[in-house]
Amino acid sequence: MRGKVSGETACKACGARMLFVETVKGKRMPVDLEPVEFVPDLNGRNKYVLEDGNVVTGVPAEPGDQDKHRGYISHFATCPYGARFRRR
Ligand SMILES: [Zn+2]
């Protein structure tokens, strides 16, 4: 990441450590500490932040996938209490 990461913090819901990453839209998004591999998919349910701050929708990469990228996955996707963030 190039200066987009703005501090480590702990999730208020589950206590996991996470980072805030600034997206190209200037929004601060909480993500898991370690980048993961994913495959872009418009119908995916996870959001990933790339090193350049772009946000991509995708699904976790599986062995054998060709079009793999690395990015930080939104903590909302992995938080065991994620449902409370998604509630509308
Ligand atoms: Zn959490």
PDB file of the backbone (N, CA, C, O) and the ligand in Angstrom, with CONECT records:
HET     ZN  A 101       1
ATOM      1  N   MET A   1       0.854  -1.187   0.000  1.00  0.00           N
ATOM      2  CA  MET A   1       0.000   0.000   0.000  1.00  0.00           C
ATOM      3  C   MET A   1       0.888   1.235   0.000  1.00  0.00           C
ATOM      4  O   MET A   1       1.953   1.243   0.619  1.00  0.00           O
ATOM      5  N   ARG A   2       0.463   2.238  -0.670  1.00  0.00           N
ATOM      6  CA  ARG A   2       1.286   3.444  -0.779  1.00  0.00           C
ATOM      7  C   ARG A   2       0.676   4.605   0.009  1.00  0.00           C
ATOM      8  O   ARG A   2       0.042   5.494  -0.559  1.00  0.00           O
ATOM      9  N   GLY A   3       0.874   4.578   1.285  1.00  0.00           N
ATOM     10  CA  GLY A   3       0.421   5.694   2.084  1.00  0.00           C
ATOM     11  C   GLY A   3      -1.082   5.833   2.194  1.00  0.00           C
ATOM     12  O   GLY A   3      -1.592   6.856   2.651  1.00  0.00           O
ATOM     13  N   LYS A   4      -1.790   4.793   1.771  1.00  0.00           N
ATOM     14  CA  LYS A   4      -3.241   4.871   1.858  1.00  0.00           C
ATOM     15  C   LYS A   4      -3.753   4.286   3.159  1.00  0.00           C
ATOM     16  O   LYS A   4      -4.881   4.544   3.579  1.00  0.00           O
ATOM     17  N   VAL A   5      -2.894   3.490   3.792  1.00  0.00           N
ATOM     18  CA  VAL A   5      -3.321   2.866   5.031  1.00  0.00           C
ATOM     19  C   VAL A   5      -3.259   3.887   6.156  1.00  0.00           C
ATOM     20  O   VAL A   5      -2.232   4.531   6.368  1.00  0.00           O
ATOM     21  N   SER A   6      -4.337   4.026   6.855  1.00  0.00           N
ATOM     22  CA  SER A   6      -4.338   5.042   7.901  1.00  0.00           C
ATOM     23  C   SER A   6      -4.638   4.416   9.243  1.00  0.00           C
ATOM     24  O   SER A   6      -5.684   4.656   9.846  1.00  0.00           O
ATOM     25  N   GLY A   7      -3.696   3.609   9.699  1.00  0.00           N
ATOM     26  CA  GLY A   7      -3.798   3.168  11.072  1.00  0.00           C
ATOM     27  C   GLY A   7      -4.465   1.841  11.284  1.00  0.00           C
ATOM     28  O   GLY A   7      -5.378   1.433  10.566  1.00  0.00           O
ATOM     29  N   GLU A   8      -3.967   1.190  12.302  1.00  0.00           N
ATOM     30  CA  GLU A   8      -4.496  -0.104  12.661  1.00  0.00           C
ATOM     31  C   GLU A   8      -5.454   0.098  13.818  1.00  0.00           C
ATOM     32  O   GLU A   8      -5.238   0.954  14.677  1.00  0.00           O
ATOM     33  N   THR A   9      -6.491  -0.680  13.833  1.00  0.00           N
ATOM     34  CA  THR A   9      -7.458  -0.539  14.904  1.00  0.00           C
ATOM     35  C   THR A   9      -8.072  -1.900  15.187  1.00  0.00           C
ATOM     36  O   THR A   9      -7.737  -2.879  14.520  1.00  0.00           O
ATOM     37  N   ALA A  10      -8.935  -1.971  16.133  1.00  0.00           N
ATOM     38  CA  ALA A  10      -9.601  -3.231  16.442  1.00  0.00           C
ATOM     39  C   ALA A  10     -11.083  -3.097  16.137  1.00  0.00           C
ATOM     40  O   ALA A  10     -11.698  -2.062  16.390  1.00  0.00           O
ATOM     41  N   CYS A  11     -11.635  -4.159  15.591  1.00  0.00           N
ATOM     42  CA  CYS A  11     -13.058  -4.161  15.276  1.00  0.00           C
ATOM     43  C   CYS A  11     -13.855  -4.075  16.572  1.00  0.00           C
ATOM     44  O   CYS A  11     -13.594  -4.806  17.527  1.00  0.00           O
ATOM     45  N   LYS A  12     -14.812  -3.187  16.588  1.00  0.00           N
ATOM     46  CA  LYS A  12     -15.611  -3.033  17.806  1.00  0.00           C
ATOM     47  C   LYS A  12     -16.518  -4.235  18.039  1.00  0.00           C
ATOM     48  O   LYS A  12     -16.939  -4.496  19.166  1.00  0.00           O
ATOM     49  N   ALA A  13     -16.813  -4.959  16.972  1.00  0.00           N
ATOM     50  CA  ALA A  13     -17.731  -6.086  17.107  1.00  0.00           C
ATOM     51  C   ALA A  13     -17.022  -7.362  17.538  1.00  0.00           C
ATOM     52  O   ALA A  13     -17.444  -8.011  18.495  1.00  0.00           O
ATOM     53  N   CYS A  14     -15.944  -7.729  16.838  1.00  0.00           N
ATOM     54  CA  CYS A  14     -15.315  -9.021  17.104  1.00  0.00           C
ATOM     55  C   CYS A  14     -13.940  -8.901  17.729  1.00  0.00           C
ATOM     56  O   CYS A  14     -13.394  -9.897  18.202  1.00  0.00           O
ATOM     57  N   GLY A  15     -13.364  -7.699  17.743  1.00  0.00           N
ATOM     58  CA  GLY A  15     -12.070  -7.515  18.379  1.00  0.00           C
ATOM     59  C   GLY A  15     -10.875  -7.810  17.493  1.00  0.00           C
ATOM     60  O   GLY A  15      -9.735  -7.636  17.925  1.00  0.00           O
ATOM     61  N   ALA A  16     -11.107  -8.254  16.259  1.00  0.00           N
ATOM     62  CA  ALA A  16      -9.997  -8.551  15.353  1.00  0.00           C
ATOM     63  C   ALA A  16      -9.270  -7.266  14.986  1.00  0.00           C
ATOM     64  O   ALA A  16      -9.864  -6.191  14.900  1.00  0.00           O
ATOM     65  N   ARG A  17      -7.937  -7.413  14.767  1.00  0.00           N
ATOM     66  CA  ARG A  17      -7.187  -6.253  14.324  1.00  0.00           C
ATOM     67  C   ARG A  17      -7.459  -6.011  12.852  1.00  0.00           C
ATOM     68  O   ARG A  17      -7.558  -6.957  12.071  1.00  0.00           O
ATOM     69  N   MET A  18      -7.578  -4.769  12.474  1.00  0.00           N
ATOM     70  CA  MET A  18      -7.824  -4.435  11.070  1.00  0.00           C
ATOM     71  C   MET A  18      -7.191  -3.093  10.747  1.00  0.00           C
ATOM     72  O   MET A  18      -6.759  -2.356  11.633  1.00  0.00           O
ATOM     73  N   LEU A  19      -7.146  -2.795   9.454  1.00  0.00           N
ATOM     74  CA  LEU A  19      -6.580  -1.543   8.983  1.00  0.00           C
ATOM     75  C   LEU A  19      -7.683  -0.690   8.384  1.00  0.00           C
ATOM     76  O   LEU A  19      -8.710  -1.190   7.926  1.00  0.00           O
ATOM     77  N   PHE A  20      -7.441   0.606   8.401  1.00  0.00           N
ATOM     78  CA  PHE A  20      -8.292   1.474   7.603  1.00  0.00           C
ATOM     79  C   PHE A  20      -7.533   1.822   6.339  1.00  0.00           C
ATOM     80  O   PHE A  20      -6.384   2.260   6.399  1.00  0.00           O
ATOM     81  N   VAL A  21      -8.165   1.630   5.205  1.00  0.00           N
ATOM     82  CA  VAL A  21      -7.552   1.954   3.928  1.00  0.00           C
ATOM     83  C   VAL A  21      -8.410   3.012   3.261  1.00  0.00           C
ATOM     84  O   VAL A  21      -9.639   2.944   3.253  1.00  0.00           O
ATOM     85  N   GLU A  22      -7.708   4.003   2.697  1.00  0.00           N
ATOM     86  CA  GLU A  22      -8.461   5.043   2.012  1.00  0.00           C
ATOM     87  C   GLU A  22      -8.691   4.635   0.559  1.00  0.00           C
ATOM     88  O   GLU A  22      -7.744   4.299  -0.153  1.00  0.00           O
ATOM     89  N   THR A  23      -9.933   4.665   0.126  1.00  0.00           N
ATOM     90  CA  THR A  23     -10.250   4.283  -1.249  1.00  0.00           C
ATOM     91  C   THR A  23     -10.101   5.494  -2.166  1.00  0.00           C
ATOM     92  O   THR A  23      -9.926   6.622  -1.705  1.00  0.00           O
ATOM     93  N   VAL A  24     -10.173   5.239  -3.477  1.00  0.00           N
ATOM     94  CA  VAL A  24     -10.035   6.335  -4.434  1.00  0.00           C
ATOM     95  C   VAL A  24     -11.118   7.382  -4.225  1.00  0.00           C
ATOM     96  O   VAL A  24     -10.953   8.544  -4.596  1.00  0.00           O
ATOM     97  N   LYS A  25     -12.227   6.959  -3.629  1.00  0.00           N
ATOM     98  CA  LYS A  25     -13.303   7.916  -3.387  1.00  0.00           C
ATOM     99  C   LYS A  25     -13.112   8.689  -2.085  1.00  0.00           C
ATOM    100  O   LYS A  25     -13.954   9.495  -1.690  1.00  0.00           O
ATOM    101  N   GLY A  26     -11.984   8.421  -1.430  1.00  0.00           N
ATOM    102  CA  GLY A  26     -11.698   9.162  -0.209  1.00  0.00           C
ATOM    103  C   GLY A  26     -12.409   8.613   1.007  1.00  0.00           C
ATOM    104  O   GLY A  26     -12.448   9.243   2.064  1.00  0.00           O
ATOM    105  N   LYS A  27     -12.969   7.433   0.841  1.00  0.00           N
ATOM    106  CA  LYS A  27     -13.683   6.814   1.950  1.00  0.00           C
ATOM    107  C   LYS A  27     -12.729   5.922   2.720  1.00  0.00           C
ATOM    108  O   LYS A  27     -11.898   5.238   2.122  1.00  0.00           O
ATOM    109  N   ARG A  28     -12.836   5.922   4.009  1.00  0.00           N
ATOM    110  CA  ARG A  28     -12.008   5.028   4.813  1.00  0.00           C
ATOM    111  C   ARG A  28     -12.747   3.720   5.027  1.00  0.00           C
ATOM    112  O   ARG A  28     -13.861   3.689   5.550  1.00  0.00           O
ATOM    113  N   MET A  29     -12.102   2.646   4.612  1.00  0.00           N
ATOM    114  CA  MET A  29     -12.753   1.346   4.666  1.00  0.00           C
ATOM    115  C   MET A  29     -11.961   0.421   5.579  1.00  0.00           C
ATOM    116  O   MET A  29     -10.746   0.297   5.430  1.00  0.00           O
ATOM    117  N   PRO A  30     -12.639  -0.231   6.526  1.00  0.00           N
ATOM    118  CA  PRO A  30     -11.943  -1.185   7.395  1.00  0.00           C
ATOM    119  C   PRO A  30     -11.705  -2.500   6.665  1.00  0.00           C
ATOM    120  O   PRO A  30     -12.630  -3.076   6.092  1.00  0.00           O
ATOM    121  N   VAL A  31     -10.466  -2.970   6.688  1.00  0.00           N
ATOM    122  CA  VAL A  31     -10.116  -4.199   5.980  1.00  0.00           C
ATOM    123  C   VAL A  31      -9.295  -5.093   6.901  1.00  0.00           C
ATOM    124  O   VAL A  31      -8.750  -4.635   7.905  1.00  0.00           O
ATOM    125  N   ASP A  32      -9.212  -6.369   6.549  1.00  0.00           N
ATOM    126  CA  ASP A  32      -8.380  -7.297   7.305  1.00  0.00           C
ATOM    127  C   ASP A  32      -6.907  -6.949   7.111  1.00  0.00           C
ATOM    128  O   ASP A  32      -6.527  -6.359   6.101  1.00  0.00           O
ATOM    129  N   LEU A  33      -6.083  -7.322   8.090  1.00  0.00           N
ATOM    130  CA  LEU A  33      -4.668  -6.930   8.095  1.00  0.00           C
ATOM    131  C   LEU A  33      -3.892  -7.435   6.890  1.00  0.00           C
ATOM    132  O   LEU A  33      -3.065  -6.714   6.332  1.00  0.00           O
ATOM    133  N   GLU A  34      -4.155  -8.672   6.487  1.00  0.00           N
ATOM    134  CA  GLU A  34      -3.347  -9.278   5.436  1.00  0.00           C
ATOM    135  C   GLU A  34      -4.091  -9.271   4.107  1.00  0.00           C
ATOM    136  O   GLU A  34      -5.269  -9.625   4.047  1.00  0.00           O
ATOM    137  N   PRO A  35      -3.402  -8.866   3.039  1.00  0.00           N
ATOM    138  CA  PRO A  35      -4.029  -8.945   1.719  1.00  0.00           C
ATOM    139  C   PRO A  35      -4.347 -10.409   1.384  1.00  0.00           C
ATOM    140  O   PRO A  35      -3.657 -11.321   1.840  1.00  0.00           O
ATOM    141  N   VAL A  36      -5.368 -10.615   0.603  1.00  0.00           N
ATOM    142  CA  VAL A  36      -5.752 -11.966   0.199  1.00  0.00           C
ATOM    143  C   VAL A  36      -5.867 -12.019  -1.321  1.00  0.00           C
ATOM    144  O   VAL A  36      -5.924 -10.986  -1.988  1.00  0.00           O
ATOM    145  N   GLU A  37      -5.900 -13.225  -1.850  1.00  0.00           N
ATOM    146  CA  GLU A  37      -6.078 -13.387  -3.293  1.00  0.00           C
ATOM    147  C   GLU A  37      -7.560 -13.518  -3.596  1.00  0.00           C
ATOM    148  O   GLU A  37      -8.311 -14.173  -2.872  1.00  0.00           O
ATOM    149  N   PHE A  38      -7.960 -12.878  -4.685  1.00  0.00           N
ATOM    150  CA  PHE A  38      -9.374 -12.935  -5.062  1.00  0.00           C
ATOM    151  C   PHE A  38      -9.488 -12.893  -6.577  1.00  0.00           C
ATOM    152  O   PHE A  38      -8.532 -12.588  -7.291  1.00  0.00           O
ATOM    153  N   VAL A  39     -10.675 -13.206  -7.036  1.00  0.00           N
ATOM    154  CA  VAL A  39     -10.985 -13.141  -8.453  1.00  0.00           C
ATOM    155  C   VAL A  39     -12.094 -12.111  -8.622  1.00  0.00           C
ATOM    156  O   VAL A  39     -13.147 -12.223  -7.993  1.00  0.00           O
ATOM    157  N   PRO A  40     -11.866 -11.108  -9.469  1.00  0.00           N
ATOM    158  CA  PRO A  40     -12.901 -10.092  -9.683  1.00  0.00           C
ATOM    159  C   PRO A  40     -14.177 -10.728 -10.221  1.00  0.00           C
ATOM    160  O   PRO A  40     -14.129 -11.567 -11.121  1.00  0.00           O
ATOM    161  N   ASP A  41     -15.294 -10.335  -9.677  1.00  0.00           N
ATOM    162  CA  ASP A  41     -16.582 -10.871 -10.098  1.00  0.00           C
ATOM    163  C   ASP A  41     -17.641  -9.837  -9.734  1.00  0.00           C
ATOM    164  O   ASP A  41     -17.865  -9.533  -8.562  1.00  0.00           O
ATOM    165  N   LEU A  42     -18.278  -9.311 -10.761  1.00  0.00           N
ATOM    166  CA  LEU A  42     -19.256  -8.249 -10.520  1.00  0.00           C
ATOM    167  C   LEU A  42     -20.379  -8.713  -9.609  1.00  0.00           C
ATOM    168  O   LEU A  42     -21.009  -7.913  -8.917  1.00  0.00           O
ATOM    169  N   ASN A  43     -20.619 -10.011  -9.620  1.00  0.00           N
ATOM    170  CA  ASN A  43     -21.701 -10.534  -8.786  1.00  0.00           C
ATOM    171  C   ASN A  43     -21.191 -11.065  -7.448  1.00  0.00           C
ATOM    172  O   ASN A  43     -21.946 -11.622  -6.651  1.00  0.00           O
ATOM    173  N   GLY A  44     -19.888 -10.878  -7.225  1.00  0.00           N
ATOM    174  CA  GLY A  44     -19.322 -11.341  -5.950  1.00  0.00           C
ATOM    175  C   GLY A  44     -19.906 -10.550  -4.798  1.00  0.00           C
ATOM    176  O   GLY A  44     -20.429  -9.449  -4.969  1.00  0.00           O
ATOM    177  N   ARG A  45     -19.800 -11.147  -3.610  1.00  0.00           N
ATOM    178  CA  ARG A  45     -20.411 -10.435  -2.486  1.00  0.00           C
ATOM    179  C   ARG A  45     -19.367  -9.778  -1.591  1.00  0.00           C
ATOM    180  O   ARG A  45     -19.707  -9.134  -0.598  1.00  0.00           O
ATOM    181  N   ASN A  46     -18.086  -9.945  -1.948  1.00  0.00           N
ATOM    182  CA  ASN A  46     -17.049  -9.318  -1.132  1.00  0.00           C
ATOM    183  C   ASN A  46     -16.479  -8.092  -1.831  1.00  0.00           C
ATOM    184  O   ASN A  46     -16.470  -8.007  -3.059  1.00  0.00           O
ATOM    185  N   LYS A  47     -16.009  -7.154  -1.036  1.00  0.00           N
ATOM    186  CA  LYS A  47     -15.325  -5.995  -1.596  1.00  0.00           C
ATOM    187  C   LYS A  47     -13.853  -6.067  -1.211  1.00  0.00           C
ATOM    188  O   LYS A  47     -13.493  -6.382  -0.076  1.00  0.00           O
ATOM    189  N   TYR A  48     -13.008  -5.760  -2.209  1.00  0.00           N
ATOM    190  CA  TYR A  48     -11.565  -5.776  -1.991  1.00  0.00           C
ATOM    191  C   TYR A  48     -10.998  -4.425  -2.382  1.00  0.00           C
ATOM    192  O   TYR A  48     -11.413  -3.831  -3.378  1.00  0.00           O
ATOM    193  N   VAL A  49     -10.054  -3.943  -1.597  1.00  0.00           N
ATOM    194  CA  VAL A  49      -9.387  -2.692  -1.930  1.00  0.00           C
ATOM    195  C   VAL A  49      -8.007  -3.019  -2.478  1.00  0.00           C
ATOM    196  O   VAL A  49      -7.218  -3.709  -1.832  1.00  0.00           O
ATOM    197  N   LEU A  50      -7.726  -2.519  -3.672  1.00  0.00           N
ATOM    198  CA  LEU A  50      -6.423  -2.747  -4.287  1.00  0.00           C
ATOM    199  C   LEU A  50      -5.414  -1.753  -3.734  1.00  0.00           C
ATOM    200  O   LEU A  50      -5.770  -0.816  -3.019  1.00  0.00           O
ATOM    201  N   GLU A  51      -4.143  -1.974  -4.077  1.00  0.00           N
ATOM    202  CA  GLU A  51      -3.097  -1.089  -3.568  1.00  0.00           C
ATOM    203  C   GLU A  51      -3.272   0.348  -4.012  1.00  0.00           C
ATOM    204  O   GLU A  51      -2.825   1.273  -3.334  1.00  0.00           O
ATOM    205  N   ASP A  52      -3.926   0.536  -5.156  1.00  0.00           N
ATOM    206  CA  ASP A  52      -4.108   1.901  -5.641  1.00  0.00           C
ATOM    207  C   ASP A  52      -5.373   2.550  -5.085  1.00  0.00           C
ATOM    208  O   ASP A  52      -5.712   3.674  -5.456  1.00  0.00           O
ATOM    209  N   GLY A  53      -6.068   1.846  -4.201  1.00  0.00           N
ATOM    210  CA  GLY A  53      -7.240   2.441  -3.586  1.00  0.00           C
ATOM    211  C   GLY A  53      -8.539   2.166  -4.316  1.00  0.00           C
ATOM    212  O   GLY A  53      -9.610   2.573  -3.864  1.00  0.00           O
ATOM    213  N   ASN A  54      -8.449   1.473  -5.448  1.00  0.00           N
ATOM    214  CA  ASN A  54      -9.672   1.101  -6.141  1.00  0.00           C
ATOM    215  C   ASN A  54     -10.362  -0.040  -5.409  1.00  0.00           C
ATOM    216  O   ASN A  54      -9.709  -0.921  -4.850  1.00  0.00           O
ATOM    217  N   VAL A  55     -11.681  -0.014  -5.418  1.00  0.00           N
ATOM    218  CA  VAL A  55     -12.463  -1.052  -4.760  1.00  0.00           C
ATOM    219  C   VAL A  55     -13.062  -1.960  -5.826  1.00  0.00           C
ATOM    220  O   VAL A  55     -13.683  -1.488  -6.779  1.00  0.00           O
ATOM    221  N   VAL A  56     -12.871  -3.259  -5.661  1.00  0.00           N
ATOM    222  CA  VAL A  56     -13.325  -4.241  -6.634  1.00  0.00           C
ATOM    223  C   VAL A  56     -14.219  -5.251  -5.938  1.00  0.00           C
ATOM    224  O   VAL A  56     -13.956  -5.655  -4.806  1.00  0.00           O
ATOM    225  N   THR A  57     -15.273  -5.652  -6.621  1.00  0.00           N
ATOM    226  CA  THR A  57     -16.134  -6.703  -6.102  1.00  0.00           C
ATOM    227  C   THR A  57     -15.616  -8.043  -6.605  1.00  0.00           C
ATOM    228  O   THR A  57     -15.238  -8.160  -7.771  1.00  0.00           O
ATOM    229  N   GLY A  58     -15.594  -9.036  -5.758  1.00  0.00           N
ATOM    230  CA  GLY A  58     -15.071 -10.314  -6.195  1.00  0.00           C
ATOM    231  C   GLY A  58     -15.403 -11.431  -5.237  1.00  0.00           C
ATOM    232  O   GLY A  58     -16.177 -11.281  -4.291  1.00  0.00           O
ATOM    233  N   VAL A  59     -14.779 -12.562  -5.527  1.00  0.00           N
ATOM    234  CA  VAL A  59     -14.955 -13.750  -4.693  1.00  0.00           C
ATOM    235  C   VAL A  59     -13.560 -14.279  -4.335  1.00  0.00           C
ATOM    236  O   VAL A  59     -12.595 -14.011  -5.050  1.00  0.00           O
ATOM    237  N   PRO A  60     -13.453 -15.019  -3.246  1.00  0.00           N
ATOM    238  CA  PRO A  60     -12.137 -15.561  -2.868  1.00  0.00           C
ATOM    239  C   PRO A  60     -11.571 -16.447  -3.971  1.00  0.00           C
ATOM    240  O   PRO A  60     -12.301 -17.218  -4.593  1.00  0.00           O
ATOM    241  N   ALA A  61     -10.268 -16.334  -4.209  1.00  0.00           N
ATOM    242  CA  ALA A  61      -9.618 -17.144  -5.236  1.00  0.00           C
ATOM    243  C   ALA A  61      -9.527 -18.589  -4.773  1.00  0.00           C
ATOM    244  O   ALA A  61      -9.367 -18.876  -3.587  1.00  0.00           O
ATOM    245  N   GLU A  62      -9.632 -19.476  -5.730  1.00  0.00           N
ATOM    246  CA  GLU A  62      -9.471 -20.890  -5.424  1.00  0.00           C
ATOM    247  C   GLU A  62      -8.309 -21.418  -6.243  1.00  0.00           C
ATOM    248  O   GLU A  62      -7.963 -20.848  -7.278  1.00  0.00           O
ATOM    249  N   PRO A  63      -7.703 -22.510  -5.782  1.00  0.00           N
ATOM    250  CA  PRO A  63      -6.577 -23.079  -6.529  1.00  0.00           C
ATOM    251  C   PRO A  63      -6.993 -23.323  -7.981  1.00  0.00           C
ATOM    252  O   PRO A  63      -8.054 -23.887  -8.248  1.00  0.00           O
ATOM    253  N   GLY A  64      -6.154 -22.896  -8.899  1.00  0.00           N
ATOM    254  CA  GLY A  64      -6.475 -23.118 -10.302  1.00  0.00           C
ATOM    255  C   GLY A  64      -7.104 -21.911 -10.972  1.00  0.00           C
ATOM    256  O   GLY A  64      -7.185 -21.862 -12.199  1.00  0.00           O
ATOM    257  N   ASP A  65      -7.551 -20.939 -10.194  1.00  0.00           N
ATOM    258  CA  ASP A  65      -8.106 -19.740 -10.807  1.00  0.00           C
ATOM    259  C   ASP A  65      -7.013 -18.997 -11.569  1.00  0.00           C
ATOM    260  O   ASP A  65      -5.876 -18.911 -11.103  1.00  0.00           O
ATOM    261  N   GLN A  66      -7.353 -18.468 -12.728  1.00  0.00           N
ATOM    262  CA  GLN A  66      -6.357 -17.794 -13.561  1.00  0.00           C
ATOM    263  C   GLN A  66      -6.190 -16.319 -13.200  1.00  0.00           C
ATOM    264  O   GLN A  66      -5.071 -15.829 -13.047  1.00  0.00           O
ATOM    265  N   ASP A  67      -7.286 -15.638 -13.069  1.00  0.00           N
ATOM    266  CA  ASP A  67      -7.273 -14.184 -12.968  1.00  0.00           C
ATOM    267  C   ASP A  67      -7.231 -13.734 -11.507  1.00  0.00           C
ATOM    268  O   ASP A  67      -8.157 -13.094 -11.009  1.00  0.00           O
ATOM    269  N   LYS A  68      -6.128 -14.088 -10.831  1.00  0.00           N
ATOM    270  CA  LYS A  68      -6.051 -13.783  -9.406  1.00  0.00           C
ATOM    271  C   LYS A  68      -5.437 -12.412  -9.161  1.00  0.00           C
ATOM    272  O   LYS A  68      -4.501 -11.997  -9.844  1.00  0.00           O
ATOM    273  N   HIS A  69      -5.982 -11.732  -8.183  1.00  0.00           N
ATOM    274  CA  HIS A  69      -5.449 -10.430  -7.779  1.00  0.00           C
ATOM    275  C   HIS A  69      -5.258 -10.448  -6.275  1.00  0.00           C
ATOM    276  O   HIS A  69      -5.833 -11.270  -5.561  1.00  0.00           O
ATOM    277  N   ARG A  70      -4.435  -9.518  -5.815  1.00  0.00           N
ATOM    278  CA  ARG A  70      -4.281  -9.383  -4.371  1.00  0.00           C
ATOM    279  C   ARG A  70      -4.908  -8.078  -3.922  1.00  0.00           C
ATOM    280  O   ARG A  70      -4.763  -7.039  -4.567  1.00  0.00           O
ATOM    281  N   GLY A  71      -5.590  -8.155  -2.828  1.00  0.00           N
ATOM    282  CA  GLY A  71      -6.189  -6.949  -2.293  1.00  0.00           C
ATOM    283  C   GLY A  71      -6.575  -7.167  -0.839  1.00  0.00           C
ATOM    284  O   GLY A  71      -6.519  -8.276  -0.310  1.00  0.00           O
ATOM    285  N   TYR A  72      -6.963  -6.073  -0.224  1.00  0.00           N
ATOM    286  CA  TYR A  72      -7.411  -6.159   1.157  1.00  0.00           C
ATOM    287  C   TYR A  72      -8.912  -6.367   1.165  1.00  0.00           C
ATOM    288  O   TYR A  72      -9.659  -5.596   0.563  1.00  0.00           O
ATOM    289  N   ILE A  73      -9.345  -7.403   1.842  1.00  0.00           N
ATOM    290  CA  ILE A  73     -10.782  -7.681   1.874  1.00  0.00           C
ATOM    291  C   ILE A  73     -11.439  -6.844   2.963  1.00  0.00           C
ATOM    292  O   ILE A  73     -10.899  -6.671   4.055  1.00  0.00           O
ATOM    293  N   SER A  74     -12.611  -6.335   2.635  1.00  0.00           N
ATOM    294  CA  SER A  74     -13.374  -5.562   3.606  1.00  0.00           C
ATOM    295  C   SER A  74     -13.611  -6.398   4.851  1.00  0.00           C
ATOM    296  O   SER A  74     -14.015  -7.557   4.764  1.00  0.00           O
ATOM    297  N   HIS A  75     -13.363  -5.817   5.985  1.00  0.00           N
ATOM    298  CA  HIS A  75     -13.578  -6.584   7.215  1.00  0.00           C
ATOM    299  C   HIS A  75     -15.046  -6.941   7.387  1.00  0.00           C
ATOM    300  O   HIS A  75     -15.377  -7.915   8.062  1.00  0.00           O
ATOM    301  N   PHE A  76     -15.913  -6.164   6.785  1.00  0.00           N
ATOM    302  CA  PHE A  76     -17.340  -6.473   6.893  1.00  0.00           C
ATOM    303  C   PHE A  76     -17.640  -7.850   6.313  1.00  0.00           C
ATOM    304  O   PHE A  76     -18.594  -8.514   6.721  1.00  0.00           O
ATOM    305  N   ALA A  77     -16.810  -8.273   5.352  1.00  0.00           N
ATOM    306  CA  ALA A  77     -17.056  -9.555   4.701  1.00  0.00           C
ATOM    307  C   ALA A  77     -16.608 -10.721   5.562  1.00  0.00           C
ATOM    308  O   ALA A  77     -17.145 -11.824   5.451  1.00  0.00           O
ATOM    309  N   THR A  78     -15.622 -10.481   6.426  1.00  0.00           N
ATOM    310  CA  THR A  78     -15.064 -11.595   7.191  1.00  0.00           C
ATOM    311  C   THR A  78     -15.452 -11.547   8.655  1.00  0.00           C
ATOM    312  O   THR A  78     -15.275 -12.530   9.375  1.00  0.00           O
ATOM    313  N   CYS A  79     -15.972 -10.431   9.103  1.00  0.00           N
ATOM    314  CA  CYS A  79     -16.323 -10.295  10.512  1.00  0.00           C
ATOM    315  C   CYS A  79     -17.437 -11.274  10.862  1.00  0.00           C
ATOM    316  O   CYS A  79     -18.447 -11.351  10.162  1.00  0.00           O
ATOM    317  N   PRO A  80     -17.249 -12.024  11.949  1.00  0.00           N
ATOM    318  CA  PRO A  80     -18.318 -12.938  12.345  1.00  0.00           C
ATOM    319  C   PRO A  80     -19.598 -12.197  12.708  1.00  0.00           C
ATOM    320  O   PRO A  80     -20.681 -12.781  12.747  1.00  0.00           O
ATOM    321  N   TYR A  81     -19.455 -10.915  12.969  1.00  0.00           N
ATOM    322  CA  TYR A  81     -20.637 -10.120  13.286  1.00  0.00           C
ATOM    323  C   TYR A  81     -21.023  -9.241  12.113  1.00  0.00           C
ATOM    324  O   TYR A  81     -21.738  -8.252  12.273  1.00  0.00           O
ATOM    325  N   GLY A  82     -20.541  -9.611  10.918  1.00  0.00           N
ATOM    326  CA  GLY A  82     -20.747  -8.772   9.745  1.00  0.00           C
ATOM    327  C   GLY A  82     -22.190  -8.419   9.464  1.00  0.00           C
ATOM    328  O   GLY A  82     -22.485  -7.351   8.928  1.00  0.00           O
ATOM    329  N   ALA A  83     -23.074  -9.303   9.823  1.00  0.00           N
ATOM    330  CA  ALA A  83     -24.488  -9.068   9.512  1.00  0.00           C
ATOM    331  C   ALA A  83     -24.968  -7.751  10.092  1.00  0.00           C
ATOM    332  O   ALA A  83     -25.840  -7.086   9.532  1.00  0.00           O
ATOM    333  N   ARG A  84     -24.388  -7.389  11.214  1.00  0.00           N
ATOM    334  CA  ARG A  84     -24.882  -6.153  11.845  1.00  0.00           C
ATOM    335  C   ARG A  84     -24.449  -4.922  11.030  1.00  0.00           C
ATOM    336  O   ARG A  84     -25.091  -3.874  11.090  1.00  0.00           O
ATOM    337  N   PHE A  85     -23.353  -5.064  10.270  1.00  0.00           N
ATOM    338  CA  PHE A  85     -22.935  -3.933   9.437  1.00  0.00           C
ATOM    339  C   PHE A  85     -23.811  -3.826   8.193  1.00  0.00           C
ATOM    340  O   PHE A  85     -24.049  -2.735   7.674  1.00  0.00           O
ATOM    341  N   ARG A  86     -24.282  -4.970   7.729  1.00  0.00           N
ATOM    342  CA  ARG A  86     -25.002  -4.982   6.449  1.00  0.00           C
ATOM    343  C   ARG A  86     -26.478  -4.663   6.623  1.00  0.00           C
ATOM    344  O   ARG A  86     -27.176  -4.365   5.654  1.00  0.00           O
ATOM    345  N   ARG A  87     -26.942  -4.727   7.846  1.00  0.00           N
ATOM    346  CA  ARG A  87     -28.368  -4.515   8.063  1.00  0.00           C
ATOM    347  C   ARG A  87     -28.802  -3.171   7.495  1.00  0.00           C
ATOM    348  O   ARG A  87     -28.102  -2.169   7.647  1.00  0.00           O
ATOM    349  N   ARG A  88     -29.930  -3.154   6.854  1.00  0.00           N
ATOM    350  CA  ARG A  88     -30.467  -1.921   6.299  1.00  0.00           C
ATOM    351  C   ARG A  88     -31.873  -1.703   6.788  1.00  0.00           C
ATOM    352  O   ARG A  88     -32.505  -0.709   6.430  1.00  0.00           O
TER     353      ARG A  88
HETATM  354 ZN    ZN A 101     -15.195  -7.685  13.270  1.00  0.00          ZN2+
END
